[in-house]
Amino acid sequence: MKKIKNNNKKYKIIIIILIIIIFFGLCCIYAHSPRCHAIAQFGSTSPDPAITRSTLAWSAMANDVEPVSERRHIQKAWDGVVILKQQNSLLLKATSSIDQAGLLAAVSAHTGDWLHAAPISETQQ
């Protein structure tokens, strides 16, 4: 019984060593890939071309300057401008006052509050 326990410990140690070797081997292989090289240069001063393209596309769509540095990490700061532009475009395209009223009601404050209301039981008649 003791011999089996010792063999299990040896196998566990061998497995751990193999996992470590494989991990470091993969790290060495991927260290030379362009993606890992880009991640390693995260703090560099040269801008990422993908971010530059995305920012230019957003600026064209929003027709506005990008958010200030304090709000750049907040998604709402980026989306709010585009949403407001789309909302105004829809309101201008609405042909009747009923369509405009529906759009204004959909974007008014607390429109979806009823979704958070607790259900009530059926009333007795």
C-alpha positions, 0 to 999 in steps of 0.5 A, a space after each residue: 500500500 505504501 508503494 502505491 502511495 509513493 508511485 502516485 506522488 511520483 506521478 503527480 510530481 512528473 505531471 506538474 513538471 510536464 505542465 510547467 515545461 509545456 507552459 514555458 514552452 508555449 510562452 516561448 513559442 508565442 513570445 515571438 508571435 505578432 499578437 503577443 508582441 503587440 500585447 507586450 507593447 501595451 504601454 508604448 506611445 505608438 498608437 495601435 492601428 486598430 484603435 486608430 481605425 475604430 476611432 476614425 470610424 466612430 468620429 465619422 459616424 458620430 460627427 463629434 470629437 472623441 470623449 475627454 481622457 477622463 471619460 474615454 473608458 466609459 462606454 456610455 460616453 462613446 455610445 451616447 453621442 451616436 444614440 442621440 444622433 440616431 434618435 434625432 434622425 428617427 424623430 425627423 423621419 417620423 411622418 405623423 405626430 403619433 409616430 413622434 409621440 411613440 418615439 418620444 415615449 420610448 426614450 423618455 425617462 423611466 419608460 422601462 420601470 414597469 419591467 421591474 415591478 413586482 407581479 401581483 396576484 390575480 384579483 378576486 371578482 
